[in-house]
């Protein structure tokens, strides 16, 4: 399941692509930079979601 942060980033990426169509070389370079930033943000969110899920994976031992 995607978190709220992930959905926000995906929506931002969709707007970048939609608004950038037909802008030529400058947009291509900007799109590459935006894509790099987008990938870094997604990676950060995935890492955060992974670490937040760890407590659910650890079950207390019952003696």
C-alpha positions as CSV (number, residue, x, y, z in Angstrom):
1,X,0.0,0.0,0.0
2,X,1.4,3.4,-0.9
3,X,1.7,6.0,1.8
4,X,0.3,9.5,1.6
5,X,3.9,10.9,1.0
6,X,4.4,8.5,-1.9
7,X,1.1,9.5,-3.5
8,X,2.0,13.2,-3.1
9,X,5.3,12.7,-4.9
10,X,3.7,10.7,-7.7
11,X,1.2,13.5,-8.2
12,X,4.0,16.1,-8.3
13,X,5.8,13.9,-10.9
14,X,2.6,13.7,-13.0
15,X,2.3,17.5,-13.0
16,X,6.0,17.9,-14.1
17,X,5.5,15.6,-17.0
18,X,2.2,17.2,-18.1
19,X,3.4,20.8,-17.8
20,X,6.7,20.1,-19.5
21,X,5.5,18.5,-22.8
22,X,6.8,20.3,-25.9
23,X,9.3,22.6,-24.1
24,X,12.4,21.2,-26.0
25,X,15.9,20.7,-24.8
26,X,15.7,23.0,-21.7
27,X,12.7,21.0,-20.5
28,X,14.6,17.8,-21.3
29,X,17.4,18.8,-19.0
30,X,15.0,20.1,-16.4
31,X,13.0,16.8,-16.6
32,X,16.2,14.8,-16.0
33,X,17.0,16.9,-12.9
34,X,13.4,16.6,-11.7
35,X,13.4,12.9,-12.3
36,X,16.6,12.5,-10.3
37,X,15.1,14.5,-7.4
38,X,11.9,12.5,-7.7
39,X,13.8,9.2,-7.5
40,X,15.7,10.4,-4.5
41,X,12.5,11.5,-2.8
42,X,10.8,8.1,-3.5
43,X,13.8,6.3,-2.2
44,X,13.7,8.4,1.0
45,X,10.0,7.7,1.5
46,X,10.4,4.0,0.9
47,X,13.2,3.9,3.4
48,X,11.1,5.7,6.0
49,X,8.1,3.4,5.4
50,X,10.4,0.4,5.7
51,X,11.8,1.5,9.1
52,X,8.3,2.5,10.3
53,X,7.1,-1.1,9.5
54,X,9.8,-2.8,11.5
55,X,7.9,-2.7,14.9
56,X,5.1,-4.6,13.3
57,X,7.5,-7.3,12.2
58,X,8.9,-7.8,15.7
59,X,6.7,-9.8,17.9
60,X,7.3,-9.8,21.6
61,X,8.4,-13.2,23.1
62,X,6.0,-14.8,25.5
63,X,7.7,-16.9,28.2
